[in-house]
Amino acid sequence: MKFSVIIPTLNEELYLPRLLSSIQNQSLKPLEVIIADAESRDNTKRIAEEFGAIIIEGGHPGIGRNNGALIAKYELLVFMDADTVPYDPDFFKKILVSFCKKNLDFASCSYKNFPDNKFKGRVIVFITNLRKIINRITIRCFNKVVGASGGFLIIKKSVFDGLKGFDIKLKNYEDTEFVTRAIKNGYKFDLLPYSVLVSSRRYEKKSWWTLFKILVNLSIYKVFINRQKGQSDKRLEEYEKLKGEMGGGS
């Protein structure tokens, strides 16, 4: 099975070594690892070079992922955030066999907490997993997307190219927008029964009130998307302002 791993980065020297080391220890390895770097000011690019990764110019997550997919040589694209880790050495083998056996066009998996995730982060990971499960049901039953996470996605390159990738106008929420478009175009999706470790560091510094407002604005955005453009744009702008810079991932 030939596949490419694409990782958008921005100042990820603390997390990237764990991910790249884990990839090297997989029983089924990608034939290329592409780092789309958004002008990191730390040792991110040096670390990527030490692990033999291909380094290209990135930007916010949508741009980084699109740039990586543009040069990827293989039909299966695996998008990962720098702060995720496949802890099972057979993870790629298991999830890609399942992906191909089900004849999917794109897929995701669930998350598990890093041991150092704090209570607030663990709550966020729980909510994210719950949303993924609900999303699987709403897609199957109603052909509707309630949310998605770009922290881990497998997508056929032909599908990705056909949909023209992620919407680069979006600095956040580009993953859910992509999944929504893919479902509308009839592509087959599933949540596979495997998981990766994920850090909650992006949310732990935010107050509970800020996290609540992020959720509210995102929910309102999803209600008005494709209905009232002015209202949806306003809510997405507020959501992005509250969520802030999220490193190389979304």
C-alpha positions in Angstrom: 0.0 0.0 0.0 1.6 3.2 -1.1 0.7 6.4 0.7 2.0 9.9 1.6 1.8 11.5 5.0 1.3 15.3 5.0 1.9 17.4 8.1 1.4 21.2 8.3 3.7 22.8 10.9 4.4 26.0 12.7 6.9 26.0 15.5 6.4 22.3 16.4 9.8 21.4 17.7 8.3 19.9 20.9 5.8 17.6 19.3 7.1 16.8 15.8 9.9 14.4 16.9 7.4 12.2 18.7 5.2 12.0 15.6 8.1 11.4 13.1 9.7 8.8 15.4 6.4 7.0 15.7 6.0 7.0 11.9 9.5 5.5 11.5 8.5 2.7 13.9 5.4 1.7 12.0 5.2 -1.8 10.5 3.8 -0.2 7.3 5.6 3.1 6.5 4.7 5.9 4.1 6.9 6.2 1.1 7.1 10.0 1.7 6.5 12.3 4.6 5.9 15.9 3.6 6.3 18.8 6.1 4.5 21.9 4.9 6.1 24.5 7.2 4.6 28.0 7.8 8.0 29.8 8.4 8.7 28.2 11.8 11.1 30.2 14.0 12.3 27.2 16.0 14.0 23.9 15.1 11.0 22.4 13.3 12.6 22.3 9.8 15.9 21.0 11.2 14.1 18.2 13.0 12.2 17.4 9.8 15.4 17.2 7.8 17.0 14.8 10.4 14.1 12.4 9.9 14.4 12.6 6.1 11.1 14.4 5.5 10.4 16.5 2.4 10.1 20.2 3.5 7.9 22.6 1.5 6.4 26.0 2.0 3.2 26.0 4.1 0.9 28.5 5.6 -2.3 28.2 7.6 -3.5 24.5 7.8 -5.5 24.6 4.5 -2.7 26.0 2.5 -0.1 23.6 4.1 -2.3 20.6 3.4 -3.0 21.7 -0.2 0.7 22.3 -0.9 1.6 18.9 0.4 -1.1 17.2 -1.6 0.1 19.0 -4.8 3.5 17.3 -4.7 2.5 14.0 -3.2 3.3 11.1 -5.4 0.9 8.4 -4.1 -2.8 7.8 -4.3 -3.6 7.7 -0.6 -3.0 11.0 1.3 -2.8 10.8 5.1 -3.1 14.2 6.7 -1.9 14.5 10.3 -1.3 17.4 12.7 2.1 17.6 14.3 0.8 17.0 17.8 -0.8 13.6 17.0 0.9 10.3 17.5 0.0 6.8 16.2 0.9 4.8 19.4 0.2 1.4 17.8 3.1 0.3 15.6 0.6 -1.4 13.3 -1.7 1.6 13.1 -1.1 2.5 9.5 -1.3 -1.1 8.4 -4.6 -1.7 10.2 -6.3 1.6 9.3 -5.3 1.5 5.6 -6.4 -2.2 5.2 -9.7 -1.2 6.7 -9.9 1.8 4.4 -9.3 -0.2 1.3 -11.5 -3.1 2.4 -14.5 -0.8 2.9 -13.7 0.9 -0.5 -13.8 4.4 1.1 -13.0 7.7 -0.5 -12.0 9.4 2.8 -12.0 8.5 6.5 -11.0 9.6 9.9 -10.3 8.0 13.3 -10.9 8.8 17.0 -8.5 10.5 19.4 -6.9 9.4 22.7 -5.4 11.8 25.2 -1.7 12.2 25.7 -0.8 11.3 29.3 0.0 15.0 30.0 -3.3 16.3 28.8 -5.1 18.2 31.7 -8.7 18.0 32.7 -9.9 20.8 30.3 -8.1 19.2 27.4 -9.5 15.8 28.2 -13.0 17.2 28.1 -12.3 18.8 24.7 -11.0 15.4 23.3 -14.1 13.7 24.7 -16.4 16.2 22.9 -14.4 15.9 19.7 -14.8 12.1 19.8 -18.5 12.4 20.5 -18.9 14.8 17.6 -17.1 12.3 15.4 -19.5 9.5 16.4 -22.5 11.8 15.8 -21.1 12.9 12.5 -20.9 9.3 11.4 -24.6 8.8 12.2 -25.7 12.1 10.6 -23.8 11.4 7.4 -25.2 7.9 7.0 -28.8 8.8 7.9 -29.2 12.4 6.7 -26.2 13.1 4.5 -25.3 16.0 6.9 -22.0 16.9 8.5 -21.9 18.2 12.1 -18.2 18.5 12.3 -14.9 17.0 11.4 -11.3 17.2 12.5 -8.3 17.5 10.2 -6.0 16.2 12.9 -6.2 12.8 11.0 -7.7 12.3 7.6 -7.2 9.7 4.9 -8.2 10.9 1.4 -7.8 9.4 -2.0 -5.7 11.8 -4.0 -8.1 11.6 -7.0 -10.9 12.6 -4.7 -8.9 15.4 -3.1 -7.8 16.7 -6.5 -11.4 16.5 -7.9 -12.6 18.6 -5.0 -9.7 21.0 -5.4 -8.5 20.5 -1.9 -9.3 22.6 1.2 -10.7 26.1 0.9 -7.6 28.2 1.5 -9.8 31.3 2.4 -10.6 29.5 5.7 -8.0 29.7 8.5 -10.1 27.4 10.7 -13.0 25.0 10.0 -11.5 24.1 6.6 -11.6 20.4 7.6 -15.4 20.4 8.2 -16.0 22.4 5.0 -14.0 19.9 3.0 -15.9 16.9 4.4 -19.2 18.7 3.8 -18.3 19.2 0.2 -17.1 15.7 -0.2 -20.4 14.3 1.2 -22.5 16.5 -1.1 -20.5 15.1 -4.0 -21.4 11.6 -3.1 -18.0 10.4 -1.8 -18.0 7.6 0.8 -16.8 8.3 4.3 -16.4 6.4 7.6 -15.0 6.8 11.0 -12.6 3.8 11.4 -12.2 2.0 14.7 -8.7 3.1 15.5 -7.2 6.1 17.3 -4.2 8.4 17.6 -2.9 10.2 20.6 -3.6 13.9 20.5 -2.4 16.9 22.6 -4.9 19.3 24.0 -2.3 22.1 24.4 -4.2 24.3 22.0 -7.1 24.7 24.3 -5.8 24.3 27.8 -4.7 28.0 28.0 -8.2 29.2 27.1 -10.8 29.9 29.7 -14.0 27.8 29.9 -15.9 30.9 28.9 -13.8 31.3 25.7 -14.3 27.6 24.9 -18.0 28.0 25.3 -18.1 31.0 23.0 -16.0 29.1 20.4 -18.6 26.3 20.5 -21.5 28.7 20.3 -20.2 30.7 17.4 -19.3 27.5 15.5 -22.7 26.1 16.1 -24.4 29.3 14.8 -22.1 29.3 11.8 -23.2 25.8 10.9 -26.9 26.8 11.2 -26.5 29.7 8.8 -23.9 28.3 6.4 -25.3 28.3 2.8 -28.4 30.2 4.1 -27.5 33.7 5.2 -24.0 34.4 4.0 -23.5 37.6 6.0 -24.5 36.0 9.3 -22.4 32.9 8.6 -19.3 34.9 7.7 -19.7 37.0 10.9 -19.9 33.9 13.1 -17.0 32.3 11.4 -14.9 35.4 11.8 -15.7 35.5 15.5 -15.0 31.8 15.8 -11.5 32.2 14.2 -10.8 35.3 16.4 -11.6 33.3 19.5 -9.8 30.1 18.4 -6.7 32.1 17.4 -3.5 30.7 15.9 -3.6 27.0 16.2 -0.1 26.1 15.1 0.4 24.0 12.0 -2.9 22.2 12.6 -6.5 23.3 12.8 
